[in-house]
Amino acid sequence: MYSQRSPPPNGFQQYSPQIQPNYEQQQQGSMQQILQYGANGGGGGQPQQMVVQQVGDDEYNRLLKNYRLAHERIEDQRLQMLEQEKQNASLRKHIALLEGGEAGGVSVVGAHSAGGGGSTVDDFTIKNSSSGLERRINRWAADTLSAHARAAPPPPPGTDVAAFAHLALIPLAEALYSDIDTVNNSPFLLGLAQQGFDYPGLGIVVQSLLRHVMSLMLSDGIVNQLLVTNSAEANQELTKLHEQLFNREPLVASVWRRQTFSAAVETLGPAMALSIFGEHMPSLFNLINPAPTLSPALSDVLEASYTFSRMLHASKSPVGGAGGEGSGFYRAFCPVIGSQLDPTQLELIKKCYRCERGEPERVGACLFPGLVKESAIDTTPLPPQTSLRANGGAPPPKKKRETRRVVVRRAQVICECALAAAHGGARAPPQQQQQVQQGYQIPQ
């Protein structure tokens, strides 16, 4: 037999109940030293006596029950969030299937895929397409101007031809003056009308107003209207229905709009085209298109404008943000003649020195409308946190939504002083000569 003080030959101490209390006392002493070391800030300072608060069984059971309830509440919230994510994923997949596309991924396309229901269109594609349409409208205005100039009767013998070149444009100016409602807001254009448009620099004025009236037709008659059928009444009803859906559920309105445009007509019929031009430019249309059919030049502009509108409305817009994914809607705007220049929405095609000096300047004409993207953003506040002991949860907060507008492309305009300085300013109307000299620097 081995004694308790002499270890066994294999080097292990033999277990004995008599030495176990000493071992427990040694462990308790070491634990107290560690706690005192931490309480003294790492050994510095005087040792402090540990105070151990005794908790009764009832209090312990109550705390344990509250912790258990809190963990159950967190677990329930986690399961609810997982269920919501599953429902959202299922809804997005269902929407993609309704649009005729695949469930995952979107592609960026241009105007050639305007009829595809599952495609998207980005801002860069819109800017490129709008630039091409702007050049087409500018070419139409220049051709219309030159056609009327060539059709003018020859001047009397022995007179200056340049002095009578603008007289052939007076019928165009009068028709444009009667078609544009806000033309009286410009003092320069109002002065021209009072003088019978007998102004040597009438060419650039008429060309700018031609582009302005075409921009009005593109904005109010094509882009901001859902032209789906060849019936004007049906298109108006569809436009009203889309506005109501967009105000209530933007995502549903976006899906409905793309599905509707997927079944839209490829080209507008002759009767529909004549009604659009007759509504937005009646006097000018009767002057430049006296025939009962649409001229090829106007037909090309209308076809390009309708293709541009279908590209905007029949494709997805990659709108980010909570609650606004894929619910973007494009609208066109045309600034009013005589309104103040706004650099955030307007872009001058000619340099205006009055704006650079900080002086106020007005819009002379809109050469191409601007585009804004409206998207609905969900601003519903988060539900308030309820107490753990509450029997029922608080009612959900009222759903709130705001419409966010982003300028995708600024409107192309020409200022009023640039129109007045088109012919050098020397032979401009007298009431505008001082404004020309101070406002616009004539390029050499």
C-alpha positions as CSV (number, residue, x, y, z in Angstrom):
1,M,0.0,0.0,0.0
2,Y,1.2,3.5,-0.9
3,S,0.8,6.3,1.6
4,Q,-0.9,9.6,0.9
5,R,2.3,11.6,1.0
6,S,4.3,9.4,-1.2
7,P,3.1,9.4,-4.9
8,P,2.7,6.2,-6.8
9,P,5.4,5.1,-9.1
10,N,3.5,6.1,-12.3
11,G,3.6,9.8,-11.3
12,F,-0.2,10.3,-10.6
13,Q,-1.6,11.2,-7.3
14,Q,-4.0,8.8,-5.8
15,Y,-7.5,10.2,-5.3
16,S,-8.5,10.6,-1.7
17,P,-11.6,12.3,-0.3
18,Q,-9.6,13.9,2.5
19,I,-7.6,16.2,0.2
20,Q,-10.6,17.4,-1.9
21,P,-11.7,20.2,0.5
22,N,-8.3,21.7,0.4
23,Y,-8.4,21.8,-3.4
24,E,-11.8,23.6,-3.5
25,Q,-10.5,26.2,-1.0
26,Q,-7.5,26.8,-3.2
27,Q,-9.7,27.3,-6.3
28,Q,-12.0,29.7,-4.4
29,G,-9.0,31.7,-3.3
30,S,-7.7,32.0,-6.9
31,M,-11.1,33.2,-8.1
32,Q,-11.3,35.9,-5.5
33,Q,-7.8,37.1,-6.5
34,I,-8.8,37.4,-10.1
35,L,-12.0,39.3,-9.3
36,Q,-10.1,41.7,-7.0
37,Y,-7.5,42.2,-9.8
38,G,-10.2,43.2,-12.3
39,A,-12.0,45.5,-9.8
40,N,-8.7,47.3,-8.9
41,G,-8.1,48.2,-12.6
42,G,-5.3,45.6,-13.3
43,G,-3.8,45.4,-9.9
44,G,-3.4,49.2,-9.2
45,G,-5.1,50.6,-6.2
46,Q,-6.4,49.2,-3.0
47,P,-8.3,45.8,-3.1
48,Q,-12.0,46.1,-2.8
49,Q,-14.4,43.8,-1.1
50,M,-16.6,41.9,-3.5
51,V,-20.3,42.3,-2.9
52,V,-22.4,39.4,-4.1
53,Q,-26.2,40.2,-4.5
54,Q,-28.4,37.3,-3.7
55,V,-31.4,36.8,-5.9
56,G,-34.4,34.9,-4.7
57,D,-36.0,32.1,-6.6
58,D,-39.1,34.2,-7.5
59,E,-37.1,37.0,-9.0
60,Y,-34.8,34.6,-10.8
61,N,-37.9,32.8,-12.3
62,R,-39.4,36.1,-13.4
63,L,-36.2,37.3,-15.1
64,L,-35.8,33.9,-16.8
65,K,-39.4,34.1,-18.1
66,N,-38.9,37.6,-19.5
67,Y,-35.7,36.5,-21.3
68,R,-37.6,33.5,-22.7
69,L,-40.4,35.8,-23.9
70,A,-38.0,38.2,-25.5
71,H,-36.2,35.4,-27.4
72,E,-39.6,34.0,-28.6
73,R,-40.6,37.5,-29.8
74,I,-37.3,37.9,-31.8
75,E,-37.8,34.5,-33.3
76,D,-41.3,35.3,-34.4
77,Q,-40.1,38.5,-36.0
78,R,-37.3,36.7,-37.8
79,L,-39.8,34.2,-39.2
80,Q,-42.1,37.0,-40.3
81,M,-39.3,38.7,-42.2
82,L,-38.4,35.4,-43.9
83,E,-42.0,35.0,-45.0
84,Q,-42.1,38.5,-46.3
85,E,-39.0,38.0,-48.3
86,K,-40.4,34.8,-49.8
87,Q,-43.6,36.6,-50.7
88,N,-41.7,39.5,-52.3
89,A,-39.6,37.1,-54.3
90,S,-42.7,35.2,-55.5
91,L,-44.4,38.5,-56.4
92,R,-41.3,39.7,-58.5
93,K,-41.2,36.3,-60.3
94,H,-44.9,36.5,-61.0
95,I,-44.6,40.1,-62.4
96,A,-41.7,39.0,-64.6
97,L,-43.8,36.2,-66.0
98,L,-46.7,38.5,-66.6
99,E,-44.4,40.8,-68.6
100,G,-43.4,38.0,-70.8
101,G,-39.8,38.0,-69.7
102,E,-37.7,35.7,-67.6
103,A,-37.8,35.7,-63.9
104,G,-34.2,36.7,-63.3
105,G,-32.1,39.5,-64.8
106,V,-33.0,42.4,-67.1
107,S,-31.3,43.7,-70.2
108,V,-30.8,47.3,-71.4
109,V,-32.0,47.9,-74.9
110,G,-32.7,50.9,-77.0
111,A,-35.5,52.2,-79.2
112,H,-35.4,49.2,-81.4
113,S,-36.8,47.0,-78.6
114,A,-39.6,49.3,-77.5
115,G,-42.2,46.7,-77.8
116,G,-40.5,44.1,-75.6
117,G,-42.3,43.8,-72.2
118,G,-39.3,42.5,-70.3
119,S,-36.6,44.9,-71.4
120,T,-35.3,48.0,-69.6
121,V,-34.2,51.4,-70.8
122,D,-31.5,53.5,-69.2
123,D,-31.0,57.3,-69.2
124,F,-28.0,57.0,-71.6
125,T,-30.2,55.3,-74.2
126,I,-32.9,58.0,-73.7
127,K,-30.5,60.8,-74.2
128,N,-29.2,59.2,-77.5
129,S,-32.7,58.6,-78.8
130,S,-33.8,62.1,-77.9
131,S,-30.8,63.7,-79.6
132,G,-31.7,61.9,-82.8
133,L,-35.3,63.0,-82.6
134,E,-34.1,66.6,-81.9
135,R,-32.0,66.6,-85.1
136,R,-35.0,65.3,-87.0
137,I,-37.3,68.1,-85.7
138,N,-34.6,70.7,-86.5
139,R,-34.2,69.4,-90.0
140,W,-38.0,69.6,-90.5
141,A,-38.1,73.2,-89.3
142,A,-35.2,74.2,-91.6
143,D,-36.8,72.4,-94.6
144,T,-40.2,74.1,-93.9
145,L,-38.5,77.5,-93.7
146,S,-36.5,77.1,-96.9
147,A,-39.6,75.8,-98.8
148,H,-41.6,78.9,-98.0
149,A,-38.6,81.1,-98.8
150,R,-38.3,79.5,-102.2
151,A,-42.0,79.9,-102.9
152,A,-41.9,83.6,-102.3
153,P,-42.6,85.9,-105.3
154,P,-39.5,87.6,-106.8
155,P,-38.9,91.1,-105.5
156,P,-39.4,94.2,-107.7
157,P,-36.6,94.9,-110.1
158,G,-33.8,97.1,-108.8
159,T,-34.4,96.3,-105.1
160,D,-32.3,94.4,-102.6
161,V,-33.3,90.8,-102.5
162,A,-32.2,90.4,-98.9
163,A,-34.6,93.2,-97.8
164,F,-37.6,91.2,-99.0
165,A,-36.5,87.6,-98.0
166,H,-38.3,87.7,-94.7
167,L,-41.6,88.7,-96.2
168,A,-42.3,85.1,-97.4
169,L,-42.1,84.0,-93.7
170,I,-44.8,86.4,-92.4
171,P,-47.7,83.9,-93.0
172,L,-45.7,81.2,-91.0
173,A,-45.1,83.7,-88.2
174,E,-48.8,84.7,-88.1
175,A,-49.9,81.0,-87.9
176,L,-47.4,80.3,-85.2
177,Y,-48.5,83.3,-83.2
178,S,-52.1,82.1,-83.2
179,D,-51.2,78.5,-82.3
180,I,-48.9,79.3,-79.3
181,D,-51.0,80.5,-76.4
182,T,-48.1,81.8,-74.3
183,V,-46.4,83.9,-77.0
184,N,-47.7,87.1,-75.5
185,N,-45.6,86.6,-72.4
186,S,-42.5,87.6,-74.5
187,P,-42.2,91.4,-75.0
188,F,-40.1,90.8,-78.1
189,L,-42.6,88.5,-79.8
190,L,-45.4,90.8,-78.8
191,G,-43.6,93.7,-80.4
192,L,-43.1,91.7,-83.6
193,A,-46.8,90.9,-83.8
194,Q,-47.7,94.6,-83.4
195,Q,-45.4,95.5,-86.3
196,G,-46.8,92.8,-88.6
197,F,-43.7,90.6,-88.3
198,D,-41.8,92.9,-90.7
199,Y,-38.4,92.1,-89.2
200,P,-35.3,91.2,-91.3
201,G,-34.2,88.6,-88.7
202,L,-37.5,86.8,-88.9
203,G,-35.9,83.6,-90.1
204,I,-34.4,82.4,-86.8
205,V,-37.5,83.5,-85.0
206,V,-39.8,81.4,-87.2
207,Q,-37.5,78.4,-87.1
208,S,-37.4,78.5,-83.3
209,L,-41.1,78.8,-83.0
210,L,-41.6,75.9,-85.5
211,R,-39.5,73.8,-83.2
212,H,-41.4,75.1,-80.2
213,V,-44.8,74.1,-81.5
214,M,-43.5,70.7,-82.5
215,S,-42.0,70.3,-79.0
216,L,-45.5,71.1,-77.5
217,M,-47.1,68.5,-79.7
218,L,-44.4,65.9,-78.7
219,S,-44.8,66.7,-75.0
220,D,-48.5,67.1,-74.6
221,G,-49.8,65.0,-77.4
222,I,-47.5,62.0,-77.6
223,V,-45.2,61.4,-74.6
224,N,-47.6,62.5,-71.9
225,Q,-50.5,60.5,-73.5
226,L,-50.8,56.8,-73.7
227,L,-51.3,56.4,-77.5
228,V,-52.2,52.7,-77.6
229,T,-55.0,52.6,-80.1
230,N,-56.1,54.7,-83.1
231,S,-59.1,56.1,-81.1
232,A,-58.6,59.4,-79.4
233,E,-61.4,58.7,-76.9
234,A,-59.9,55.3,-75.9
235,N,-56.5,56.8,-75.5
236,Q,-57.8,59.5,-73.2
237,E,-59.6,56.9,-71.0
238,L,-56.4,54.8,-70.8
239,T,-54.4,57.8,-69.8
240,K,-56.8,58.7,-67.0
241,L,-56.8,55.1,-65.8
242,H,-53.0,55.0,-65.7
243,E,-52.9,58.2,-63.6
244,Q,-55.3,56.7,-61.1
245,L,-53.3,53.5,-60.9
246,F,-50.0,55.4,-60.5
247,N,-51.4,57.4,-57.6
248,R,-52.6,54.3,-55.8
249,E,-50.1,51.5,-56.7
250,P,-47.1,52.7,-58.8
251,L,-45.8,49.1,-59.3
252,V,-49.2,47.9,-60.6
253,A,-49.4,50.9,-62.9
254,S,-46.0,50.2,-64.3
255,V,-46.8,46.6,-65.1
256,W,-50.2,47.6,-66.5
257,R,-48.6,50.2,-68.7
258,R,-46.0,47.9,-70.1
259,Q,-48.5,45.2,-70.8
260,T,-50.8,47.7,-72.5
261,F,-48.0,49.0,-74.7
262,S,-47.0,45.5,-75.7
263,A,-50.3,45.3,-77.5
264,A,-50.2,48.9,-78.9
265,V,-50.4,49.7,-82.6
266,E,-47.1,49.8,-84.5
267,T,-48.0,53.0,-86.3
268,L,-50.7,55.6,-85.8
269,G,-53.4,55.6,-88.4
270,P,-54.0,58.6,-90.8
271,A,-57.1,59.8,-89.0
272,M,-55.3,59.7,-85.6
273,A,-52.2,61.5,-87.0
274,L,-54.4,64.3,-88.6
275,S,-56.3,64.7,-85.3
276,I,-53.0,65.1,-83.3
277,F,-51.6,67.8,-85.7
278,G,-55.0,69.5,-85.9
279,E,-55.3,69.7,-82.1
280,H,-51.9,71.1,-81.3
281,M,-51.1,73.3,-84.4
282,P,-54.3,74.0,-86.3
283,S,-53.3,77.2,-88.1
284,L,-49.8,76.0,-89.0
285,F,-51.0,72.6,-90.1
286,N,-53.6,74.1,-92.5
287,L,-50.9,76.3,-93.9
288,I,-48.1,73.7,-94.4
289,N,-50.3,70.7,-95.1
290,P,-53.3,71.8,-97.2
291,A,-53.8,68.3,-98.6
292,P,-56.2,65.8,-96.9
293,T,-53.3,63.4,-96.3
294,L,-50.2,63.9,-94.2
295,S,-47.1,65.1,-95.9
296,P,-44.0,62.8,-95.8
297,A,-42.0,65.2,-93.7
298,L,-44.7,65.4,-91.0
299,S,-45.2,61.7,-91.2
300,D,-41.5,61.0,-90.5
301,V,-41.5,63.3,-87.5
302,L,-44.7,61.8,-86.1
303,E,-43.4,58.2,-86.6
304,A,-40.1,59.0,-84.9
305,S,-41.9,60.7,-82.0
306,Y,-44.3,57.8,-81.5
307,T,-41.3,55.3,-81.5
308,F,-39.6,57.5,-78.9
309,S,-42.8,57.4,-76.8
310,R,-43.1,53.7,-77.0
311,M,-39.5,53.3,-75.9
312,L,-40.2,55.3,-72.8
313,H,-43.5,53.6,-71.8
314,A,-43.2,50.1,-73.0
315,S,-39.9,49.3,-71.2
316,K,-38.8,49.0,-67.6
317,S,-37.0,51.8,-66.0
318,P,-34.2,50.6,-63.6
319,V,-35.4,52.7,-60.6
320,G,-33.7,51.9,-57.3
321,G,-34.9,52.6,-53.8
322,A,-37.3,51.0,-51.5
323,G,-40.8,50.6,-52.8
324,G,-39.9,52.2,-56.2
325,E,-38.2,49.4,-58.1
326,G,-39.4,49.4,-61.7
327,S,-42.2,51.9,-61.1
328,G,-40.6,54.8,-62.9
329,F,-42.7,56.8,-65.4
330,Y,-41.3,59.3,-67.9
331,R,-43.0,62.6,-68.6
332,A,-42.0,65.4,-71.0
333,F,-42.2,69.1,-70.2
334,C,-42.0,72.2,-72.4
335,P,-41.1,75.5,-70.7
336,V,-43.4,78.4,-71.2
337,I,-42.3,81.3,-73.5
338,G,-41.4,84.3,-71.4
339,S,-40.7,82.3,-68.2
340,Q,-37.5,82.7,-66.2
341,L,-34.5,80.6,-67.1
342,D,-33.9,77.7,-64.7
343,P,-30.5,76.1,-65.1
344,T,-31.6,72.9,-63.4
345,Q,-34.3,72.2,-66.0
346,L,-33.3,74.3,-69.1
347,E,-30.2,74.3,-71.3
348,L,-29.3,77.2,-73.6
349,I,-28.1,76.4,-77.0
350,K,-26.5,79.8,-77.4
351,K,-24.4,81.6,-74.9
352,C,-26.3,84.3,-73.1
353,Y,-24.1,87.0,-71.5
354,R,-27.0,88.4,-69.4
355,C,-27.3,85.0,-67.6
356,E,-23.5,85.0,-67.0
357,R,-23.7,88.5,-65.5
358,G,-26.5,87.2,-63.2
359,E,-29.2,89.3,-64.9
360,P,-32.7,87.9,-65.3
361,E,-33.5,86.5,-68.7
362,R,-36.6,84.9,-70.3
363,V,-37.2,81.9,-72.5
364,G,-37.6,82.8,-76.1
365,A,-38.6,79.4,-77.5
366,C,-38.3,75.7,-76.6
367,L,-36.4,73.8,-79.2
368,F,-36.8,70.4,-77.6
369,P,-38.8,69.3,-74.5
370,G,-37.1,68.0,-71.4
371,L,-37.7,64.7,-69.7
372,V,-38.3,63.9,-66.1
373,K,-38.6,60.5,-64.4
374,E,-41.2,60.2,-61.8
375,S,-40.9,57.3,-59.3
376,A,-42.9,56.6,-56.2
377,I,-40.9,56.2,-53.0
378,D,-42.4,54.5,-50.0
379,T,-42.0,56.7,-46.9
380,T,-44.0,54.7,-44.5
381,P,-42.4,55.0,-41.0
382,L,-41.3,51.8,-39.2
383,P,-43.8,50.4,-36.7
384,P,-43.1,51.4,-33.1
385,Q,-41.6,48.9,-30.7
386,T,-44.2,47.4,-28.3
387,S,-43.6,46.3,-24.8
388,L,-43.0,42.6,-24.0
389,R,-45.9,42.5,-21.6
390,A,-48.4,44.0,-24.1
391,N,-51.2,41.7,-25.0
392,G,-51.8,43.0,-28.5
393,G,-49.6,44.7,-31.0
394,A,-50.1,48.4,-32.1
395,P,-51.9,49.0,-35.4
396,P,-49.7,49.3,-38.4
397,P,-48.8,52.8,-39.5
398,K,-50.6,54.4,-42.4
399,K,-48.9,53.8,-45.7
400,K,-47.2,57.0,-47.1
401,R,-45.7,57.5,-50.5
402,E,-44.1,60.5,-52.2
403,T,-43.3,61.1,-55.9
404,R,-39.7,61.8,-56.7
405,R,-38.9,63.6,-59.9
406,V,-35.5,63.5,-61.5
407,V,-34.6,65.5,-64.6
408,V,-33.2,63.0,-67.1
409,R,-32.7,65.5,-69.9
410,R,-33.0,69.2,-69.7
411,A,-35.1,71.1,-72.2
412,Q,-33.2,72.8,-75.0
413,V,-34.2,76.5,-75.2
414,I,-33.1,79.8,-76.8
415,C,-33.2,83.0,-74.8
416,E,-35.2,86.0,-75.8
417,C,-32.2,88.3,-76.3
418,A,-30.7,85.7,-78.7
419,L,-33.8,85.9,-80.9
420,A,-33.7,89.7,-80.8
421,A,-30.0,89.7,-81.8
422,A,-30.5,87.3,-84.7
423,H,-30.1,90.0,-87.4
424,G,-27.4,92.0,-85.7
425,G,-29.7,94.1,-83.6
426,A,-29.4,97.2,-85.8
427,R,-32.7,96.6,-87.6
428,A,-34.5,95.0,-84.7
429,P,-37.7,96.6,-83.4
430,P,-36.9,99.9,-81.6
431,Q,-38.1,98.7,-78.2
432,Q,-35.7,95.8,-78.3
433,Q,-32.5,97.5,-79.6
434,Q,-31.2,98.4,-76.2
435,Q,-32.0,94.9,-74.9
436,V,-30.0,93.4,-77.8
437,Q,-27.0,95.6,-77.2
438,Q,-26.9,94.8,-73.5
439,G,-27.9,91.1,-73.6
440,Y,-26.5,89.1,-76.4
441,Q,-23.0,89.4,-77.9
442,I,-23.2,89.0,-81.7
443,P,-20.7,86.4,-82.9
444,Q,-18.1,87.7,-85.4
